[in-house]
Every structure is written in C-alpha cells, then in structure tokens.
C-alpha cells in the first residue's frame, strides 16, 4: 500500500498526496461525507482523471453523476488548452471579443497584465500575481464552505470545497 507523501489540513477537510507510479500521484481531498481523488502527472503537472466519492455508512462509494461532471469539466479544460483559436484571438471569457477590447471597454484588469481579472480568478489565480501557489490556496480556504463565495468557486457549484482545491492544485504554477 502506498503511503501518503503529506497531509494538508484545511478547516474541516484534508488533502492527501499519495504516489501511484513513477510519474503520477493521487491528490485526495476529504471533507465531511465527500472525497475527491485527482490523478496528476508529476511531469506535466496536469490532471489525468478525477473521481468523486460520497460516504455511505462506513464506506466510500463513487458518486457517478458527480464523477462524470468533474471528468467532463476536466476534459473541457484540456480541450480549451489545445484550441488553436486561443492563440489567434485572446478571448478568455468566450464572449467573442478580444480581451484587449474588453479591457479598453472597461473590463477589469487590476494587475495590468492584459488578461481579464475574471478569467484569472476563474482559473485559480485568486490574488492576480500570475502564479497559482500557496497564497491562492490560503484565499480559497478563507472562503471554504461559504455559499456563493466571491472567489475560489472554481468548479461552479456555488461554494468552495474539496473539488475547488483539487482544480487549483491541478493548475499549480504560472498562469497561462
């Protein structure tokens, strides 16, 4: 049995990283009644797959609907990263207008990097410093469990929780 590399306590939840193979780890986030396991390639730092489990009595059972939804979001994310149109037109919010034009029209870009703040927040750069790191984890944890948080609801389910932390960790590093 693989031993966890480390345990990250987070309010009423925890995160565990367990080596799976030479180039992959399972990142598990736990909270009351819910567990999300995301397999991450340690070479590319990309999420390969994710599984959502719910506690039923004393056992963990896969929540097939939540797992399918999480895997769909992961596939959408990976497909958008490979979209050749992304290099032609910089339209992170998908509104059909180049981000530079949006900023010229009044959209916020507080850090002046030419990217819409709402896209950076949605990606996981919660402090707009161009990199997803421990500071962003701390911000996400500050909104943990709060309905309709201002920042950190990366999976769009209306609260900050384990799957948001998994998304943030899967995107760890410089913001594209």
Backbone as CSV, one residue per row, in Angstrom:
resi,resn,N_x,N_y,N_z,CA_x,CA_y,CA_z,C_x,C_y,C_z
1,UNK,0.840,-1.183,0.000,0.000,0.000,0.000,0.880,1.239,0.000
2,UNK,0.541,2.216,-0.852,1.315,3.448,-0.924,1.048,4.315,0.285
3,UNK,2.078,4.947,0.782,1.971,5.858,1.913,1.786,7.269,1.393
4,UNK,0.951,8.086,2.051,0.796,9.474,1.633,2.114,10.234,1.771
5,UNK,2.373,11.150,0.815,3.553,11.993,0.912,3.386,13.026,2.011
6,UNK,2.239,13.685,2.047,1.974,14.612,3.138,0.487,14.875,3.250
7,UNK,0.106,15.411,4.390,-1.283,15.706,4.696,-1.398,17.205,4.899
8,UNK,-2.358,17.837,4.220,-2.569,19.265,4.331,-3.903,19.493,5.027
9,UNK,-3.909,19.880,6.315,-5.183,20.137,6.971,-5.804,21.423,6.444
10,UNK,-7.114,21.442,6.322,-7.819,22.611,5.812,-9.185,22.691,6.457
11,UNK,-9.302,23.498,7.507,-10.558,23.661,8.227,-11.144,22.294,8.571
12,UNK,-12.256,21.921,7.964,-12.872,20.634,8.260,-12.551,19.604,7.190
13,UNK,-11.500,19.811,6.454,-11.141,18.878,5.397,-9.645,18.629,5.440
14,UNK,-9.191,17.753,4.559,-7.773,17.464,4.466,-7.440,17.108,3.030
15,UNK,-6.174,17.233,2.698,-5.694,16.842,1.381,-4.536,15.870,1.582
16,UNK,-4.539,14.796,0.815,-3.507,13.780,0.921,-2.935,13.529,-0.467
17,UNK,-1.602,13.524,-0.576,-0.951,13.197,-1.843,-0.286,11.841,-1.679
18,UNK,-0.665,10.903,-2.557,-0.159,9.538,-2.489,0.504,9.174,-3.810
19,UNK,1.779,8.707,-3.787,2.404,8.278,-5.038,1.689,7.051,-5.603
20,UNK,1.472,7.042,-6.924,0.802,5.922,-7.579,1.799,5.164,-8.444
21,UNK,2.546,5.892,-9.227,3.547,5.290,-10.101,4.740,6.225,-10.154
22,UNK,5.645,5.965,-11.067,6.847,6.787,-11.182,6.509,8.230,-11.557
23,UNK,5.469,8.418,-12.360,5.157,9.756,-12.868,3.780,10.260,-12.478
24,UNK,3.110,9.629,-11.519,1.777,10.082,-11.130,1.595,10.035,-9.616
25,UNK,0.731,10.937,-9.135,0.311,10.926,-7.739,-1.198,11.081,-7.716
26,UNK,-1.818,10.554,-6.682,-3.237,10.797,-6.436,-3.345,11.886,-5.399
27,UNK,-4.048,12.938,-5.735,-4.304,14.027,-4.799,-5.733,13.840,-4.308
28,UNK,-5.895,13.572,-3.025,-7.202,13.297,-2.439,-7.576,14.424,-1.491
29,UNK,-8.749,15.009,-1.723,-9.281,15.993,-0.788,-10.452,15.358,-0.060
30,UNK,-10.486,15.569,1.237,-11.517,14.971,2.082,-12.281,16.051,2.816
31,UNK,-13.565,15.851,2.951,-14.387,16.696,3.812,-15.498,15.807,4.353
32,UNK,-16.351,16.379,5.155,-17.428,15.598,5.754,-18.297,14.981,4.665
33,UNK,-18.175,13.680,4.486,-19.034,12.955,3.563,-18.653,12.988,2.107
34,UNK,-17.511,13.630,1.733,-17.138,13.720,0.334,-15.628,13.556,0.188
35,UNK,-15.217,12.847,-0.861,-13.804,12.659,-1.160,-13.634,12.796,-2.666
36,UNK,-12.642,13.589,-3.087,-12.342,13.769,-4.498,-10.897,13.320,-4.713
37,UNK,-10.703,12.369,-5.625,-9.375,11.846,-5.939,-9.022,12.280,-7.355
38,UNK,-7.938,13.046,-7.481,-7.477,13.516,-8.781,-6.096,12.944,-9.029
39,UNK,-5.930,12.239,-10.137,-4.624,11.687,-10.509,-3.893,12.738,-11.319
40,UNK,-2.660,13.070,-10.879,-1.883,14.139,-11.502,-0.571,13.575,-12.028
41,UNK,-0.248,13.936,-13.270,1.017,13.566,-13.882,2.082,14.505,-13.307
42,UNK,3.073,13.955,-12.631,4.082,14.779,-11.973,5.061,15.426,-12.947
43,UNK,5.115,14.937,-14.175,6.000,15.532,-15.174,5.374,16.779,-15.788
44,UNK,4.081,16.683,-16.155,3.407,17.806,-16.813,2.594,18.644,-15.841
45,UNK,2.373,18.122,-14.617,1.534,18.754,-13.600,0.092,18.934,-14.073
46,UNK,-0.356,18.037,-14.957,-1.723,18.075,-15.463,-2.537,16.971,-14.813
47,UNK,-3.804,17.271,-14.577,-4.718,16.270,-14.034,-5.061,15.277,-15.134
48,UNK,-4.945,13.983,-14.822,-5.271,12.947,-15.794,-6.729,12.521,-15.676
49,UNK,-7.193,12.336,-14.455,-8.570,11.922,-14.217,-8.958,12.300,-12.797
50,UNK,-10.244,12.271,-12.530,-10.729,12.586,-11.194,-11.932,11.708,-10.883
51,UNK,-12.106,11.395,-9.606,-13.221,10.571,-9.149,-13.795,11.201,-7.886
52,UNK,-15.124,11.290,-7.818,-15.806,11.849,-6.657,-16.474,10.708,-5.894
53,UNK,-16.220,10.647,-4.585,-16.793,9.606,-3.734,-17.616,10.256,-2.624
54,UNK,-18.678,9.578,-2.216,-19.512,10.024,-1.092,-19.495,8.930,-0.038
55,UNK,-19.519,9.354,1.210,-19.505,8.391,2.304,-20.922,7.859,2.517
56,UNK,-21.045,6.549,2.470,-22.315,5.871,2.726,-22.064,4.914,3.879
57,UNK,-22.551,5.286,5.047,-22.256,4.493,6.233,-20.777,4.583,6.540
58,UNK,-20.102,3.443,6.536,-18.675,3.409,6.835,-17.815,3.242,5.590
59,UNK,-18.442,3.232,4.398,-17.683,3.001,3.168,-17.810,4.183,2.211
60,UNK,-16.806,4.315,1.341,-16.821,5.333,0.296,-17.352,4.705,-0.986
61,UNK,-18.340,5.372,-1.608,-18.962,4.880,-2.832,-18.842,5.975,-3.892
62,UNK,-18.485,5.568,-5.109,-18.354,6.551,-6.174,-19.700,7.207,-6.472
63,UNK,-19.685,8.529,-6.532,-20.850,9.306,-6.952,-20.707,9.472,-8.460
64,UNK,-21.366,8.599,-9.218,-21.165,8.542,-10.663,-21.539,9.839,-11.369
65,UNK,-22.611,10.494,-10.924,-23.035,11.743,-11.555,-21.985,12.832,-11.325
66,UNK,-21.537,12.973,-10.081,-20.527,13.988,-9.762,-19.202,13.671,-10.447
67,UNK,-18.834,12.389,-10.520,-17.597,11.995,-11.189,-17.671,12.334,-12.672
68,UNK,-18.783,12.007,-13.312,-18.963,12.298,-14.738,-18.878,13.804,-14.991
69,UNK,-19.512,14.588,-14.113,-19.482,16.042,-14.238,-18.052,16.559,-14.080
70,UNK,-17.342,16.068,-13.071,-15.959,16.501,-12.833,-15.058,16.117,-14.005
71,UNK,-15.235,14.915,-14.536,-14.414,14.479,-15.671,-14.745,15.282,-16.928
72,UNK,-16.021,15.651,-17.090,-16.412,16.489,-18.221,-15.759,17.856,-18.145
73,UNK,-15.729,18.439,-16.938,-15.083,19.741,-16.760,-13.584,19.641,-17.021
74,UNK,-12.980,18.542,-16.582,-11.556,18.332,-16.820,-11.289,18.210,-18.321
75,UNK,-12.122,17.454,-19.039,-11.960,17.293,-20.486,-12.157,18.628,-21.205
76,UNK,-13.148,19.415,-20.779,-13.375,20.730,-21.377,-12.160,21.627,-21.178
77,UNK,-11.604,21.575,-19.976,-10.421,22.377,-19.650,-9.251,21.980,-20.545
78,UNK,-9.033,20.684,-20.696,-7.926,20.214,-21.518,-8.152,20.550,-22.985
79,UNK,-9.393,20.450,-23.462,-9.705,20.771,-24.855,-9.490,22.261,-25.124
80,UNK,-9.871,23.113,-24.178,-9.687,24.556,-24.385,-8.208,24.913,-24.394
81,UNK,-7.379,24.152,-23.657,-5.937,24.391,-23.674,-5.341,24.060,-25.035
82,UNK,-5.974,23.133,-25.782,-5.455,22.700,-27.070,-6.108,23.431,-28.236
83,UNK,-7.069,24.311,-27.982,-7.812,25.008,-29.024,-6.899,25.969,-29.775
84,UNK,-6.701,25.763,-31.078,-5.811,26.648,-31.832,-6.323,28.079,-31.911
85,UNK,-7.612,28.303,-31.766,-8.161,29.655,-31.797,-7.653,30.501,-30.634
86,UNK,-7.281,29.856,-29.535,-6.795,30.585,-28.375,-5.569,31.429,-28.720
87,UNK,-4.721,30.951,-29.645,-3.524,31.700,-29.982,-3.830,32.818,-30.975
88,UNK,-4.920,32.708,-31.721,-5.273,33.712,-32.721,-6.001,34.884,-32.069
89,UNK,-6.986,34.586,-31.238,-7.773,35.610,-30.559,-7.705,35.338,-29.064
90,UNK,-7.340,36.338,-28.306,-7.276,36.195,-26.859,-8.647,36.549,-26.291
91,UNK,-9.492,35.536,-26.099,-10.861,35.718,-25.629,-11.135,34.725,-24.504
92,UNK,-10.553,34.979,-23.332,-10.629,34.011,-22.240,-12.048,33.794,-21.721
93,UNK,-12.913,34.789,-21.842,-14.271,34.634,-21.313,-15.270,34.139,-22.354
94,UNK,-14.806,33.920,-23.591,-15.654,33.334,-24.624,-16.796,34.213,-25.089
95,UNK,-16.660,35.531,-24.956,-17.751,36.422,-25.367,-17.635,36.883,-26.811
96,UNK,-16.615,36.380,-27.545,-16.454,36.744,-28.946,-15.694,38.032,-29.163
97,UNK,-15.232,38.658,-28.086,-14.486,39.907,-28.178,-13.097,39.685,-27.595
98,UNK,-12.073,40.196,-28.314,-10.717,40.069,-27.816,-10.622,40.712,-26.427
99,UNK,-9.841,40.097,-25.539,-9.732,40.598,-24.174,-9.215,42.031,-24.118
100,UNK,-8.312,42.399,-25.021,-7.802,43.771,-25.050,-8.938,44.760,-25.314
101,UNK,-9.859,44.381,-26.193,-11.011,45.242,-26.479,-11.935,45.316,-25.263
102,UNK,-12.110,44.174,-24.574,-12.919,44.175,-23.351,-12.326,45.116,-22.303
103,UNK,-11.006,45.071,-22.153,-10.330,45.924,-21.162,-10.469,47.385,-21.568
104,UNK,-10.316,47.665,-22.857,-10.489,49.040,-23.345,-11.902,49.550,-23.092
105,UNK,-12.868,48.616,-23.113,-14.271,48.995,-22.911,-14.643,49.059,-21.423
106,UNK,-13.658,48.803,-20.527,-13.930,48.960,-19.102,-13.876,47.691,-18.266
107,UNK,-13.604,46.537,-18.874,-13.469,45.304,-18.084,-12.243,45.441,-17.179
108,UNK,-12.294,44.817,-16.006,-11.220,45.000,-15.036,-9.974,44.195,-15.366
109,UNK,-8.835,44.859,-15.193,-7.510,44.266,-15.302,-6.636,44.990,-14.278
110,UNK,-6.934,44.753,-12.995,-6.268,45.469,-11.912,-4.760,45.309,-11.923
111,UNK,-4.269,44.145,-12.342,-2.824,43.913,-12.317,-2.140,44.323,-13.622
112,UNK,-2.899,44.808,-14.614,-2.334,45.356,-15.838,-1.563,44.367,-16.690
113,UNK,-1.928,43.088,-16.637,-1.196,42.085,-17.407,-1.851,41.759,-18.742
114,UNK,-2.937,42.456,-19.086,-3.614,42.225,-20.359,-4.596,41.073,-20.339
115,UNK,-4.788,40.454,-19.170,-5.760,39.371,-19.024,-6.908,39.867,-18.150
116,UNK,-8.123,39.477,-18.513,-9.280,39.871,-17.717,-9.177,39.264,-16.324
117,UNK,-9.409,40.086,-15.309,-9.326,39.595,-13.932,-10.300,38.449,-13.690
118,UNK,-11.511,38.536,-14.275,-12.488,37.476,-14.032,-11.999,36.130,-14.546
119,UNK,-11.202,36.121,-15.617,-10.653,34.858,-16.131,-9.535,34.349,-15.229
120,UNK,-8.710,35.263,-14.720,-7.637,34.855,-13.818,-8.220,34.280,-12.525
121,UNK,-9.250,34.945,-11.986,-9.915,34.421,-10.784,-10.496,33.040,-11.061
122,UNK,-11.161,32.898,-12.210,-11.810,31.629,-12.553,-10.791,30.521,-12.755
123,UNK,-9.588,30.868,-13.201,-8.556,29.861,-13.410,-7.938,29.403,-12.092
124,UNK,-7.933,30.287,-11.102,-7.377,29.933,-9.793,-6.343,30.903,-9.280
125,UNK,-5.988,31.926,-10.063,-5.041,32.936,-9.603,-5.824,33.972,-8.803
126,UNK,-6.105,33.642,-7.558,-7.035,34.416,-6.748,-6.452,35.729,-6.237
127,UNK,-5.127,35.883,-6.277,-4.525,37.156,-5.860,-3.907,37.910,-7.047
128,UNK,-4.140,37.403,-8.262,-3.738,38.065,-9.515,-2.243,38.351,-9.595
129,UNK,-1.412,37.410,-9.105,0.030,37.625,-9.193,0.686,36.823,-10.313
130,UNK,-0.142,36.154,-11.154,0.380,35.432,-12.308,0.833,34.014,-12.037
131,UNK,0.683,33.560,-10.807,1.093,32.201,-10.460,0.108,31.640,-9.433
132,UNK,-0.217,30.369,-9.594,-1.091,29.708,-8.627,-0.183,29.010,-7.630
133,UNK,-0.282,29.445,-6.371,0.607,28.917,-5.343,-0.103,28.904,-3.989
134,UNK,0.670,28.775,-2.907,0.112,28.666,-1.563,-0.763,29.866,-1.197
135,UNK,-0.437,31.051,-1.701,-1.252,32.229,-1.406,-2.681,32.037,-1.916
136,UNK,-2.811,31.437,-3.099,-4.144,31.189,-3.656,-4.875,30.126,-2.854
137,UNK,-4.146,29.117,-2.383,-4.751,28.098,-1.513,-5.294,28.765,-0.254
138,UNK,-4.515,29.670,0.331,-4.958,30.360,1.549,-6.229,31.176,1.304
139,UNK,-6.305,31.842,0.162,-7.509,32.612,-0.166,-8.698,31.675,-0.330
140,UNK,-8.507,30.567,-1.061,-9.578,29.599,-1.251,-10.060,29.062,0.102
141,UNK,-9.125,28.748,0.992,-9.502,28.225,2.307,-10.265,29.268,3.131
142,UNK,-9.971,30.532,2.907,-10.703,31.597,3.599,-12.173,31.652,3.201
143,UNK,-12.482,31.188,1.990,-13.866,31.168,1.503,-14.498,29.782,1.642
144,UNK,-13.784,28.845,2.221,-14.202,27.439,2.325,-15.586,27.317,2.959
145,UNK,-16.483,26.621,2.282,-17.807,26.319,2.817,-18.793,27.472,2.789
146,UNK,-18.387,28.635,2.345,-19.277,29.798,2.292,-20.082,29.731,0.999
147,UNK,-21.419,29.805,1.086,-22.236,29.759,-0.132,-21.957,30.967,-1.028
148,UNK,-21.885,30.727,-2.328,-21.681,31.765,-3.340,-20.510,32.693,-3.005
149,UNK,-19.308,32.128,-2.865,-18.150,32.945,-2.488,-17.756,33.913,-3.596
150,UNK,-17.129,35.003,-3.196,-16.665,35.979,-4.170,-15.508,35.409,-4.994
151,UNK,-14.659,34.600,-4.369,-13.509,33.999,-5.035,-13.422,32.524,-4.674
152,UNK,-12.831,31.727,-5.572,-12.477,30.355,-5.242,-13.423,29.267,-5.681
153,UNK,-14.618,29.598,-6.192,-15.546,28.555,-6.652,-15.148,28.165,-8.076
154,UNK,-14.091,27.371,-8.182,-13.503,27.044,-9.477,-14.294,26.010,-10.252
155,UNK,-15.143,25.236,-9.578,-15.945,24.232,-10.278,-17.381,24.702,-10.509
156,UNK,-17.717,25.901,-10.047,-19.023,26.489,-10.309,-20.189,25.851,-9.580
157,UNK,-19.924,25.173,-8.450,-21.020,24.519,-7.729,-21.637,25.394,-6.640
158,UNK,-21.187,26.644,-6.523,-21.791,27.560,-5.563,-21.114,27.623,-4.211
159,UNK,-20.004,26.916,-4.024,-19.260,27.001,-2.770,-17.814,26.592,-3.000
160,UNK,-16.950,26.915,-2.045,-15.549,26.483,-2.099,-15.420,25.205,-1.296
161,UNK,-14.874,24.180,-1.920,-14.733,22.911,-1.236,-13.613,22.085,-1.830
162,UNK,-13.636,20.783,-1.551,-12.550,19.898,-1.972,-12.292,19.890,-3.481
163,UNK,-13.337,19.896,-4.282,-13.096,19.836,-5.725,-12.457,21.131,-6.230
164,UNK,-12.784,22.268,-5.611,-12.139,23.530,-5.990,-10.649,23.486,-5.655
165,UNK,-10.326,22.927,-4.503,-8.923,22.781,-4.120,-8.207,21.852,-5.100
166,UNK,-8.869,20.782,-5.511,-8.281,19.870,-6.493,-8.016,20.566,-7.817
167,UNK,-8.967,21.381,-8.272,-8.791,22.140,-9.519,-7.610,23.093,-9.377
168,UNK,-7.555,23.808,-8.267,-6.487,24.772,-8.047,-5.125,24.071,-8.056
169,UNK,-5.029,22.942,-7.388,-3.757,22.220,-7.329,-3.375,21.623,-8.682
170,UNK,-4.372,21.234,-9.471,-4.082,20.715,-10.802,-3.535,21.811,-11.714
171,UNK,-3.848,23.053,-11.410,-3.387,24.193,-12.223,-2.186,24.886,-11.604
172,UNK,-1.576,24.290,-10.617,-0.467,24.876,-9.851,0.627,25.383,-10.773
173,UNK,1.134,26.564,-10.491,2.247,27.131,-11.251,1.833,28.380,-11.997
174,UNK,2.645,28.810,-12.968,2.347,30.037,-13.715,1.013,29.943,-14.450
175,UNK,0.289,31.054,-14.455,-0.989,31.110,-15.167,-0.689,31.251,-16.649
176,UNK,-1.340,30.426,-17.484,-1.071,30.507,-18.928,-1.564,31.809,-19.537
